[in-house]
């Protein structure tokens, strides 16, 4: 007997999906989830090796290397999407960076700008390119990845938290703008996800405060109701639900998938 799929069995056959940062971590799970549901998937990522590996592992998936903080690179990518998929029905704005872990007086302007450019401005660039295709199709779905740091305070991570709060404002405003055209816009707010990125973040925080990584991870999870991390497939399944007919009445919402995070350490 083959192993059961970890993804929701929704039918997205014929849908054309773009996932930014779709070759690593959460993004890779999201990309594979959409493909498992019959969608045609295009991934971009700044990591060339990850893009190559993801395309090798997933037959019929499309993709390219793109820095989504660069508007010219985004425009070029969507030209390729049009050539290879013919358009976009679902956009998942997943790309993001952790930004600096430091006090306000120690954060450099370049670090602030880089965090905003990737975590927030890239979503404008990708949505601007996707919306004309969705208008032509008569409907569409945009999912923006925020964070629980986009609804809670997060000391020493002010650029990241500010950008992720900005994602929520962008999501709610765009949902109101595009709702009459049957284009839905929602945000997912992951908690602490079981990825290499989570381990990098905790290692950096440990160094910044003079602790061990194990102690920082335990401290992060001590204020999570279920005392454990979220899996990447949990995030992917939320995206699949929001994109399917089951999520057809949901727009302008920020949905936390976090196992009960009510405080950030």
C-alpha atoms as an extended CHARMM CRD file, in Angstrom:
* protein
*
       265  EXT
         1         1  UNK       CA              0.0000000000        0.0000000000        0.0000000000  PROA      1               0.0000000000
         2         2  UNK       CA              1.3610000000        3.4180000000       -0.9450000000  PROA      2               0.0000000000
         3         3  UNK       CA              1.8940000000        5.9800000000        1.7830000000  PROA      3               0.0000000000
         4         4  UNK       CA             -1.0520000000        8.3120000000        2.2820000000  PROA      4               0.0000000000
         5         5  UNK       CA             -0.5970000000       11.8500000000        1.0050000000  PROA      5               0.0000000000
         6         6  UNK       CA             -0.0960000000       14.4760000000        3.7370000000  PROA      6               0.0000000000
         7         7  UNK       CA             -2.1140000000       16.9580000000        1.6880000000  PROA      7               0.0000000000
         8         8  UNK       CA             -5.8420000000       17.6930000000        1.5630000000  PROA      8               0.0000000000
         9         9  UNK       CA             -7.5640000000       15.8510000000       -1.3250000000  PROA      9               0.0000000000
        10        10  UNK       CA             -9.1160000000       18.9720000000       -2.8490000000  PROA      10              0.0000000000
        11        11  UNK       CA             -9.5130000000       19.2300000000       -6.6170000000  PROA      11              0.0000000000
        12        12  UNK       CA             -7.5260000000       22.0670000000       -8.1730000000  PROA      12              0.0000000000
        13        13  UNK       CA             -7.1980000000       20.5400000000      -11.6280000000  PROA      13              0.0000000000
        14        14  UNK       CA             -6.5870000000       23.1880000000      -14.2620000000  PROA      14              0.0000000000
        15        15  UNK       CA             -5.5460000000       25.8720000000      -11.7980000000  PROA      15              0.0000000000
        16        16  UNK       CA             -2.3140000000       27.7370000000      -12.5030000000  PROA      16              0.0000000000
        17        17  UNK       CA             -0.3250000000       28.4580000000       -9.3530000000  PROA      17              0.0000000000
        18        18  UNK       CA              2.7420000000       30.5970000000       -8.6320000000  PROA      18              0.0000000000
        19        19  UNK       CA              4.5830000000       30.0590000000       -5.3310000000  PROA      19              0.0000000000
        20        20  UNK       CA              7.3920000000       32.4220000000       -4.4020000000  PROA      20              0.0000000000
        21        21  UNK       CA             10.2910000000       30.9210000000       -2.4440000000  PROA      21              0.0000000000
        22        22  UNK       CA              8.6490000000       27.6640000000       -3.4870000000  PROA      22              0.0000000000
        23        23  UNK       CA             11.6990000000       25.3900000000       -3.4810000000  PROA      23              0.0000000000
        24        24  UNK       CA             12.5470000000       25.3630000000        0.2260000000  PROA      24              0.0000000000
        25        25  UNK       CA             10.8050000000       24.7500000000        3.5510000000  PROA      25              0.0000000000
        26        26  UNK       CA              7.2050000000       25.9360000000        3.7610000000  PROA      26              0.0000000000
        27        27  UNK       CA              7.2000000000       26.9960000000        0.1200000000  PROA      27              0.0000000000
        28        28  UNK       CA              8.2490000000       23.5890000000       -1.1220000000  PROA      28              0.0000000000
        29        29  UNK       CA              5.4530000000       21.9000000000        0.8300000000  PROA      29              0.0000000000
        30        30  UNK       CA              2.9700000000       24.3910000000       -0.5870000000  PROA      30              0.0000000000
        31        31  UNK       CA              4.2150000000       23.8010000000       -4.1440000000  PROA      31              0.0000000000
        32        32  UNK       CA              4.0490000000       20.0290000000       -3.7950000000  PROA      32              0.0000000000
        33        33  UNK       CA              0.6270000000       20.2720000000       -2.1810000000  PROA      33              0.0000000000
        34        34  UNK       CA             -0.8230000000       22.1690000000       -5.1210000000  PROA      34              0.0000000000
        35        35  UNK       CA              0.7150000000       19.7560000000       -7.6000000000  PROA      35              0.0000000000
        36        36  UNK       CA             -0.7610000000       16.8080000000       -5.6830000000  PROA      36              0.0000000000
        37        37  UNK       CA             -4.2010000000       18.3960000000       -6.1630000000  PROA      37              0.0000000000
        38        38  UNK       CA             -3.8720000000       18.6130000000       -9.9310000000  PROA      38              0.0000000000
        39        39  UNK       CA             -2.7000000000       22.2110000000      -10.3410000000  PROA      39              0.0000000000
        40        40  UNK       CA              0.0120000000       23.4020000000      -12.7070000000  PROA      40              0.0000000000
        41        41  UNK       CA              2.6980000000       24.9040000000      -10.4810000000  PROA      41              0.0000000000
        42        42  UNK       CA              5.4340000000       27.4560000000      -11.0910000000  PROA      42              0.0000000000
        43        43  UNK       CA              7.9830000000       28.0140000000       -8.3330000000  PROA      43              0.0000000000
        44        44  UNK       CA             10.6130000000       30.6750000000       -7.9510000000  PROA      44              0.0000000000
        45        45  UNK       CA             13.3740000000       30.8460000000       -5.3920000000  PROA      45              0.0000000000
        46        46  UNK       CA             16.6140000000       32.7290000000       -4.8820000000  PROA      46              0.0000000000
        47        47  UNK       CA             18.3650000000       29.3920000000       -4.1780000000  PROA      47              0.0000000000
        48        48  UNK       CA             19.4560000000       27.9880000000       -7.5530000000  PROA      48              0.0000000000
        49        49  UNK       CA             20.2790000000       24.5080000000       -6.2240000000  PROA      49              0.0000000000
        50        50  UNK       CA             16.9240000000       24.2610000000       -4.4630000000  PROA      50              0.0000000000
        51        51  UNK       CA             15.0530000000       25.2010000000       -7.6490000000  PROA      51              0.0000000000
        52        52  UNK       CA             16.9600000000       22.5670000000       -9.6330000000  PROA      52              0.0000000000
        53        53  UNK       CA             16.3130000000       19.8740000000       -7.0350000000  PROA      53              0.0000000000
        54        54  UNK       CA             12.6190000000       20.7220000000       -6.6990000000  PROA      54              0.0000000000
        55        55  UNK       CA             12.0690000000       20.5810000000      -10.4550000000  PROA      55              0.0000000000
        56        56  UNK       CA             13.9410000000       17.2730000000      -10.6510000000  PROA      56              0.0000000000
        57        57  UNK       CA             11.8590000000       15.7930000000       -7.8270000000  PROA      57              0.0000000000
        58        58  UNK       CA              8.5220000000       17.0050000000       -9.1910000000  PROA      58              0.0000000000
        59        59  UNK       CA              7.8230000000       16.1400000000      -12.8000000000  PROA      59              0.0000000000
        60        60  UNK       CA              5.8640000000       18.7750000000      -14.7560000000  PROA      60              0.0000000000
        61        61  UNK       CA              6.5920000000       21.5380000000      -12.2240000000  PROA      61              0.0000000000
        62        62  UNK       CA              7.9020000000       24.7860000000      -13.7010000000  PROA      62              0.0000000000
        63        63  UNK       CA             10.2480000000       27.2910000000      -12.1200000000  PROA      63              0.0000000000
        64        64  UNK       CA             13.1510000000       29.6930000000      -12.1980000000  PROA      64              0.0000000000
        65        65  UNK       CA             15.6450000000       31.5020000000       -9.9810000000  PROA      65              0.0000000000
        66        66  UNK       CA             14.2690000000       34.9100000000       -8.9950000000  PROA      66              0.0000000000
        67        67  UNK       CA             14.9500000000       37.5620000000       -6.3730000000  PROA      67              0.0000000000
        68        68  UNK       CA             11.4000000000       38.7850000000       -5.7610000000  PROA      68              0.0000000000
        69        69  UNK       CA             12.6590000000       41.9340000000       -4.0160000000  PROA      69              0.0000000000
        70        70  UNK       CA             13.7750000000       43.1000000000       -7.4800000000  PROA      70              0.0000000000
        71        71  UNK       CA             10.8380000000       44.4180000000       -9.5030000000  PROA      71              0.0000000000
        72        72  UNK       CA             12.5610000000       43.8280000000      -12.8660000000  PROA      72              0.0000000000
        73        73  UNK       CA             13.2600000000       40.2170000000      -11.9260000000  PROA      73              0.0000000000
        74        74  UNK       CA              9.6080000000       39.7510000000      -10.9390000000  PROA      74              0.0000000000
        75        75  UNK       CA              8.4080000000       41.1680000000      -14.2530000000  PROA      75              0.0000000000
        76        76  UNK       CA             10.7100000000       38.8140000000      -16.1430000000  PROA      76              0.0000000000
        77        77  UNK       CA              9.4990000000       35.8610000000      -14.0860000000  PROA      77              0.0000000000
        78        78  UNK       CA              5.8440000000       36.5590000000      -14.8570000000  PROA      78              0.0000000000
        79        79  UNK       CA              6.6720000000       36.7990000000      -18.5630000000  PROA      79              0.0000000000
        80        80  UNK       CA              8.0090000000       33.2560000000      -18.2120000000  PROA      80              0.0000000000
        81        81  UNK       CA              4.9100000000       32.2150000000      -16.2330000000  PROA      81              0.0000000000
        82        82  UNK       CA              2.7030000000       33.4860000000      -19.0590000000  PROA      82              0.0000000000
        83        83  UNK       CA              4.7180000000       31.5670000000      -21.6520000000  PROA      83              0.0000000000
        84        84  UNK       CA              4.7290000000       28.3040000000      -19.6840000000  PROA      84              0.0000000000
        85        85  UNK       CA              1.3810000000       28.3140000000      -17.8310000000  PROA      85              0.0000000000
        86        86  UNK       CA             -0.6260000000       30.8230000000      -19.8270000000  PROA      86              0.0000000000
        87        87  UNK       CA             -1.5160000000       32.8600000000      -16.7550000000  PROA      87              0.0000000000
        88        88  UNK       CA             -2.0910000000       32.7620000000      -13.0010000000  PROA      88              0.0000000000
        89        89  UNK       CA             -5.1650000000       31.6910000000      -11.0110000000  PROA      89              0.0000000000
        90        90  UNK       CA             -3.5470000000       31.3790000000       -7.5740000000  PROA      90              0.0000000000
        91        91  UNK       CA             -0.6000000000       33.3670000000       -6.2080000000  PROA      91              0.0000000000
        92        92  UNK       CA              1.1060000000       32.3480000000       -2.9840000000  PROA      92              0.0000000000
        93        93  UNK       CA              3.3900000000       35.1260000000       -1.7520000000  PROA      93              0.0000000000
        94        94  UNK       CA              5.6260000000       33.0340000000        0.4780000000  PROA      94              0.0000000000
        95        95  UNK       CA              9.0440000000       34.6680000000        0.0980000000  PROA      95              0.0000000000
        96        96  UNK       CA             10.5060000000       36.1880000000        3.2220000000  PROA      96              0.0000000000
        97        97  UNK       CA             13.7020000000       36.6640000000        5.2000000000  PROA      97              0.0000000000
        98        98  UNK       CA             14.2210000000       36.7330000000        8.9490000000  PROA      98              0.0000000000
        99        99  UNK       CA             15.9070000000       40.1220000000        8.9920000000  PROA      99              0.0000000000
       100       100  UNK       CA             18.2720000000       41.2200000000       11.7470000000  PROA      100             0.0000000000
       101       101  UNK       CA             18.0760000000       40.1070000000       15.3650000000  PROA      101             0.0000000000
       102       102  UNK       CA             19.2260000000       43.1810000000       17.2450000000  PROA      102             0.0000000000
       103       103  UNK       CA             18.1760000000       46.1700000000       19.2750000000  PROA      103             0.0000000000
       104       104  UNK       CA             16.8330000000       49.2580000000       17.5420000000  PROA      104             0.0000000000
       105       105  UNK       CA             20.1010000000       51.1970000000       17.8620000000  PROA      105             0.0000000000
       106       106  UNK       CA             22.0860000000       48.3610000000       16.2690000000  PROA      106             0.0000000000
       107       107  UNK       CA             19.9440000000       47.6940000000       13.1760000000  PROA      107             0.0000000000
       108       108  UNK       CA             21.4890000000       48.9980000000        9.9570000000  PROA      108             0.0000000000
       109       109  UNK       CA             19.3930000000       50.8320000000        7.3660000000  PROA      109             0.0000000000
       110       110  UNK       CA             20.3690000000       48.3030000000        4.7000000000  PROA      110             0.0000000000
       111       111  UNK       CA             19.0840000000       45.4610000000        6.8930000000  PROA      111             0.0000000000
       112       112  UNK       CA             15.7810000000       47.2720000000        7.4200000000  PROA      112             0.0000000000
       113       113  UNK       CA             15.3370000000       47.9740000000        3.7150000000  PROA      113             0.0000000000
       114       114  UNK       CA             16.2240000000       44.4070000000        2.7100000000  PROA      114             0.0000000000
       115       115  UNK       CA             13.6580000000       42.9870000000        5.1450000000  PROA      115             0.0000000000
       116       116  UNK       CA             10.8700000000       45.2500000000        3.8960000000  PROA      116             0.0000000000
       117       117  UNK       CA             11.8070000000       44.6470000000        0.2470000000  PROA      117             0.0000000000
       118       118  UNK       CA             11.5610000000       40.8660000000        0.5240000000  PROA      118             0.0000000000
       119       119  UNK       CA              8.8760000000       40.4200000000        3.1740000000  PROA      119             0.0000000000
       120       120  UNK       CA              6.4130000000       43.0770000000        2.0090000000  PROA      120             0.0000000000
       121       121  UNK       CA              7.3000000000       44.9360000000       -1.1810000000  PROA      121             0.0000000000
       122       122  UNK       CA              7.7390000000       41.6900000000       -3.1430000000  PROA      122             0.0000000000
       123       123  UNK       CA              4.0730000000       40.9220000000       -2.5000000000  PROA      123             0.0000000000
       124       124  UNK       CA              3.0650000000       44.1570000000       -4.2400000000  PROA      124             0.0000000000
       125       125  UNK       CA              5.2790000000       43.2920000000       -7.2320000000  PROA      125             0.0000000000
       126       126  UNK       CA              3.8810000000       39.7610000000       -7.5940000000  PROA      126             0.0000000000
       127       127  UNK       CA              0.2550000000       40.7540000000       -7.0270000000  PROA      127             0.0000000000
       128       128  UNK       CA              0.5290000000       43.5570000000       -9.5800000000  PROA      128             0.0000000000
       129       129  UNK       CA              1.6990000000       41.0330000000      -12.1910000000  PROA      129             0.0000000000
       130       130  UNK       CA             -0.8740000000       38.3700000000      -11.2360000000  PROA      130             0.0000000000
       131       131  UNK       CA             -4.0730000000       40.4030000000      -10.9780000000  PROA      131             0.0000000000
       132       132  UNK       CA             -4.4850000000       41.0590000000      -14.7420000000  PROA      132             0.0000000000
       133       133  UNK       CA             -4.5050000000       37.2890000000      -15.3770000000  PROA      133             0.0000000000
       134       134  UNK       CA             -7.0730000000       36.7570000000      -12.6110000000  PROA      134             0.0000000000
       135       135  UNK       CA             -9.2590000000       39.5180000000      -14.0070000000  PROA      135             0.0000000000
       136       136  UNK       CA             -9.1880000000       37.8280000000      -17.4100000000  PROA      136             0.0000000000
       137       137  UNK       CA            -10.2010000000       34.5340000000      -15.7950000000  PROA      137             0.0000000000
       138       138  UNK       CA            -13.0260000000       36.1960000000      -13.8460000000  PROA      138             0.0000000000
       139       139  UNK       CA            -11.7170000000       35.0700000000      -10.4590000000  PROA      139             0.0000000000
       140       140  UNK       CA             -8.5520000000       34.4040000000       -8.5170000000  PROA      140             0.0000000000
       141       141  UNK       CA             -6.9290000000       33.7510000000       -5.1650000000  PROA      141             0.0000000000
       142       142  UNK       CA             -3.9600000000       35.4340000000       -3.4980000000  PROA      142             0.0000000000
       143       143  UNK       CA             -2.4470000000       34.0340000000       -0.3010000000  PROA      143             0.0000000000
       144       144  UNK       CA              0.1440000000       36.0860000000        1.5640000000  PROA      144             0.0000000000
       145       145  UNK       CA              2.3920000000       34.4900000000        4.1650000000  PROA      145             0.0000000000
       146       146  UNK       CA              2.5940000000       36.6780000000        7.2540000000  PROA      146             0.0000000000
       147       147  UNK       CA              3.5320000000       35.3390000000       10.7030000000  PROA      147             0.0000000000
       148       148  UNK       CA              2.3120000000       35.2760000000       14.2740000000  PROA      148             0.0000000000
       149       149  UNK       CA              4.8420000000       38.1170000000       14.5350000000  PROA      149             0.0000000000
       150       150  UNK       CA              2.3120000000       39.9930000000       12.3900000000  PROA      150             0.0000000000
       151       151  UNK       CA             -0.2210000000       39.9860000000       15.2410000000  PROA      151             0.0000000000
       152       152  UNK       CA              2.0780000000       39.9630000000       18.2950000000  PROA      152             0.0000000000
       153       153  UNK       CA              5.0510000000       42.0400000000       19.4400000000  PROA      153             0.0000000000
       154       154  UNK       CA              8.5180000000       40.5640000000       18.8700000000  PROA      154             0.0000000000
       155       155  UNK       CA             11.4340000000       42.1640000000       20.7110000000  PROA      155             0.0000000000
       156       156  UNK       CA             14.7680000000       42.3380000000       18.8520000000  PROA      156             0.0000000000
       157       157  UNK       CA             12.9760000000       41.5060000000       15.5670000000  PROA      157             0.0000000000
       158       158  UNK       CA             11.3290000000       44.8540000000       14.8310000000  PROA      158             0.0000000000
       159       159  UNK       CA             11.9530000000       44.9690000000       11.0270000000  PROA      159             0.0000000000
       160       160  UNK       CA             10.5270000000       41.4620000000       10.5720000000  PROA      160             0.0000000000
       161       161  UNK       CA              7.5200000000       42.0780000000       12.8140000000  PROA      161             0.0000000000
       162       162  UNK       CA              6.7660000000       45.4560000000       11.2020000000  PROA      162             0.0000000000
       163       163  UNK       CA              6.8900000000       43.8970000000        7.7260000000  PROA      163             0.0000000000
       164       164  UNK       CA              4.6240000000       41.0210000000        8.7520000000  PROA      164             0.0000000000
       165       165  UNK       CA              2.0970000000       43.4320000000       10.3100000000  PROA      165             0.0000000000
       166       166  UNK       CA              2.2860000000       45.2930000000        6.9890000000  PROA      166             0.0000000000
       167       167  UNK       CA              1.3580000000       42.0980000000        5.1480000000  PROA      167             0.0000000000
       168       168  UNK       CA             -1.9250000000       42.0210000000        7.0640000000  PROA      168             0.0000000000
       169       169  UNK       CA             -2.7660000000       45.6010000000        6.1030000000  PROA      169             0.0000000000
       170       170  UNK       CA             -1.8960000000       44.8140000000        2.4880000000  PROA      170             0.0000000000
       171       171  UNK       CA             -4.0340000000       41.6620000000        2.5640000000  PROA      171             0.0000000000
       172       172  UNK       CA             -7.1280000000       43.2620000000        4.0390000000  PROA      172             0.0000000000
       173       173  UNK       CA             -6.9400000000       46.3300000000        1.8020000000  PROA      173             0.0000000000
       174       174  UNK       CA             -6.3670000000       44.3100000000       -1.3740000000  PROA      174             0.0000000000
       175       175  UNK       CA             -9.2320000000       41.9560000000       -0.4870000000  PROA      175             0.0000000000
       176       176  UNK       CA            -11.5900000000       44.9320000000       -0.2980000000  PROA      176             0.0000000000
       177       177  UNK       CA            -10.2190000000       46.3540000000       -3.5450000000  PROA      177             0.0000000000
       178       178  UNK       CA            -10.4740000000       43.1260000000       -5.5480000000  PROA      178             0.0000000000
       179       179  UNK       CA            -13.5290000000       41.5120000000       -3.9520000000  PROA      179             0.0000000000
       180       180  UNK       CA            -16.0160000000       42.8270000000       -6.5480000000  PROA      180             0.0000000000
       181       181  UNK       CA            -13.9380000000       41.0380000000       -9.2110000000  PROA      181             0.0000000000
       182       182  UNK       CA            -14.1610000000       37.6760000000       -7.3810000000  PROA      182             0.0000000000
       183       183  UNK       CA            -10.4770000000       37.7620000000       -6.4710000000  PROA      183             0.0000000000
       184       184  UNK       CA            -10.0030000000       36.6420000000       -2.8740000000  PROA      184             0.0000000000
       185       185  UNK       CA             -7.0180000000       37.6830000000       -0.7530000000  PROA      185             0.0000000000
       186       186  UNK       CA             -6.0940000000       36.0790000000        2.5700000000  PROA      186             0.0000000000
       187       187  UNK       CA             -3.0580000000       35.7650000000        4.8250000000  PROA      187             0.0000000000
       188       188  UNK       CA             -1.6480000000       32.8000000000        6.7140000000  PROA      188             0.0000000000
       189       189  UNK       CA              0.2220000000       33.4820000000        9.9630000000  PROA      189             0.0000000000
       190       190  UNK       CA              2.4920000000       30.5230000000       10.7240000000  PROA      190             0.0000000000
       191       191  UNK       CA              3.8790000000       30.0080000000       14.2010000000  PROA      191             0.0000000000
       192       192  UNK       CA              7.1910000000       28.2680000000       14.8670000000  PROA      192             0.0000000000
       193       193  UNK       CA              7.5450000000       25.9060000000       11.9170000000  PROA      193             0.0000000000
       194       194  UNK       CA              9.7700000000       22.8290000000       11.9420000000  PROA      194             0.0000000000
       195       195  UNK       CA             12.2670000000       24.0360000000        9.3380000000  PROA      195             0.0000000000
       196       196  UNK       CA             15.9600000000       24.8230000000        9.0130000000  PROA      196             0.0000000000
       197       197  UNK       CA             15.0020000000       28.4880000000        9.0610000000  PROA      197             0.0000000000
       198       198  UNK       CA             13.5110000000       28.1130000000       12.5540000000  PROA      198             0.0000000000
       199       199  UNK       CA             16.7560000000       26.5700000000       13.7320000000  PROA      199             0.0000000000
       200       200  UNK       CA             18.8000000000       29.3670000000       12.1440000000  PROA      200             0.0000000000
       201       201  UNK       CA             16.6350000000       31.9960000000       13.8520000000  PROA      201             0.0000000000
       202       202  UNK       CA             16.9760000000       30.3640000000       17.2580000000  PROA      202             0.0000000000
       203       203  UNK       CA             20.7420000000       30.0240000000       16.8010000000  PROA      203             0.0000000000
       204       204  UNK       CA             21.0470000000       33.7340000000       15.9950000000  PROA      204             0.0000000000
       205       205  UNK       CA             18.8360000000       34.6800000000       18.9560000000  PROA      205             0.0000000000
       206       206  UNK       CA             20.9330000000       32.4850000000       21.2530000000  PROA      206             0.0000000000
       207       207  UNK       CA             24.0880000000       34.2650000000       20.1580000000  PROA      207             0.0000000000
       208       208  UNK       CA             22.4480000000       37.6850000000       20.5440000000  PROA      208             0.0000000000
       209       209  UNK       CA             21.3410000000       37.0810000000       24.1500000000  PROA      209             0.0000000000
       210       210  UNK       CA             24.2030000000       34.8370000000       25.3040000000  PROA      210             0.0000000000
       211       211  UNK       CA             22.2330000000       31.5980000000       25.6150000000  PROA      211             0.0000000000
       212       212  UNK       CA             22.2330000000       28.1810000000       23.9420000000  PROA      212             0.0000000000
       213       213  UNK       CA             20.1400000000       27.2970000000       20.9170000000  PROA      213             0.0000000000
       214       214  UNK       CA             18.4340000000       24.4710000000       22.8220000000  PROA      214             0.0000000000
       215       215  UNK       CA             17.4420000000       26.8880000000       25.5840000000  PROA      215             0.0000000000
       216       216  UNK       CA             16.0740000000       29.4030000000       23.0850000000  PROA      216             0.0000000000
       217       217  UNK       CA             14.0160000000       26.7590000000       21.2590000000  PROA      217             0.0000000000
       218       218  UNK       CA             12.5820000000       25.5630000000       24.5640000000  PROA      218             0.0000000000
       219       219  UNK       CA             11.8160000000       29.1430000000       25.5560000000  PROA      219             0.0000000000
       220       220  UNK       CA             10.0220000000       29.8270000000       22.2420000000  PROA      220             0.0000000000
       221       221  UNK       CA              7.8540000000       26.7260000000       22.6410000000  PROA      221             0.0000000000
       222       222  UNK       CA              7.1400000000       27.2820000000       26.3380000000  PROA      222             0.0000000000
       223       223  UNK       CA              4.4950000000       29.8760000000       25.4260000000  PROA      223             0.0000000000
       224       224  UNK       CA              2.8800000000       27.7620000000       22.6820000000  PROA      224             0.0000000000
       225       225  UNK       CA             -0.3280000000       26.0990000000       23.8780000000  PROA      225             0.0000000000
       226       226  UNK       CA              0.5800000000       22.7330000000       22.3330000000  PROA      226             0.0000000000
       227       227  UNK       CA              4.3200000000       23.0950000000       23.1940000000  PROA      227             0.0000000000
       228       228  UNK       CA              5.4840000000       22.0420000000       19.7280000000  PROA      228             0.0000000000
       229       229  UNK       CA              6.3220000000       23.3590000000       16.2850000000  PROA      229             0.0000000000
       230       230  UNK       CA              4.0200000000       23.3990000000       13.2790000000  PROA      230             0.0000000000
       231       231  UNK       CA              4.8020000000       21.1940000000       10.2660000000  PROA      231             0.0000000000
       232       232  UNK       CA              5.2020000000       22.6500000000        6.7870000000  PROA      232             0.0000000000
       233       233  UNK       CA              2.2940000000       20.5060000000        5.5820000000  PROA      233             0.0000000000
       234       234  UNK       CA              0.0190000000       22.2520000000        8.0940000000  PROA      234             0.0000000000
       235       235  UNK       CA              0.6930000000       25.5260000000        6.2930000000  PROA      235             0.0000000000
       236       236  UNK       CA              0.3280000000       23.9160000000        2.8630000000  PROA      236             0.0000000000
       237       237  UNK       CA             -3.0450000000       22.4050000000        3.7420000000  PROA      237             0.0000000000
       238       238  UNK       CA             -4.3370000000       25.7790000000        4.9180000000  PROA      238             0.0000000000
       239       239  UNK       CA             -3.3420000000       27.2660000000        1.5630000000  PROA      239             0.0000000000
       240       240  UNK       CA             -5.0550000000       24.4070000000       -0.2850000000  PROA      240             0.0000000000
       241       241  UNK       CA             -8.2430000000       24.8850000000        1.7390000000  PROA      241             0.0000000000
       242       242  UNK       CA             -8.2980000000       28.6360000000        1.0810000000  PROA      242             0.0000000000
       243       243  UNK       CA             -7.7790000000       28.0230000000       -2.6540000000  PROA      243             0.0000000000
       244       244  UNK       CA            -10.5180000000       25.4210000000       -2.9860000000  PROA      244             0.0000000000
       245       245  UNK       CA            -14.2910000000       25.6420000000       -3.1640000000  PROA      245             0.0000000000
       246       246  UNK       CA            -14.3580000000       25.0900000000        0.6120000000  PROA      246             0.0000000000
       247       247  UNK       CA            -12.7100000000       28.4710000000        1.1220000000  PROA      247             0.0000000000
       248       248  UNK       CA            -14.7970000000       30.2930000000       -1.4730000000  PROA      248             0.0000000000
       249       249  UNK       CA            -16.4790000000       32.5650000000        1.0970000000  PROA      249             0.0000000000
       250       250  UNK       CA            -13.2410000000       33.5580000000        2.8540000000  PROA      250             0.0000000000
       251       251  UNK       CA            -11.4350000000       36.7760000000        1.9740000000  PROA      251             0.0000000000
       252       252  UNK       CA             -9.6400000000       39.5400000000        3.8540000000  PROA      252             0.0000000000
       253       253  UNK       CA             -8.7450000000       37.1990000000        6.7020000000  PROA      253             0.0000000000
       254       254  UNK       CA             -5.5250000000       36.4840000000        8.6050000000  PROA      254             0.0000000000
       255       255  UNK       CA             -5.5130000000       32.8610000000        9.7310000000  PROA      255             0.0000000000
       256       256  UNK       CA             -3.0380000000       31.7470000000       12.3840000000  PROA      256             0.0000000000
       257       257  UNK       CA             -1.6350000000       28.2310000000       12.0160000000  PROA      257             0.0000000000
       258       258  UNK       CA              0.5140000000       28.1450000000       15.1240000000  PROA      258             0.0000000000
       259       259  UNK       CA             -0.6800000000       25.5750000000       17.7040000000  PROA      259             0.0000000000
       260       260  UNK       CA             -1.6300000000       28.3850000000       20.0500000000  PROA      260             0.0000000000
       261       261  UNK       CA              1.0250000000       31.1010000000       20.1140000000  PROA      261             0.0000000000
       262       262  UNK       CA             -0.0610000000       34.0790000000       22.2120000000  PROA      262             0.0000000000
       263       263  UNK       CA              3.3560000000       35.5050000000       23.0670000000  PROA      263             0.0000000000
       264       264  UNK       CA              6.6260000000       35.8820000000       21.1720000000  PROA      264             0.0000000000
       265       265  UNK       CA              9.9100000000       35.3860000000       22.9920000000  PROA      265             0.0000000000
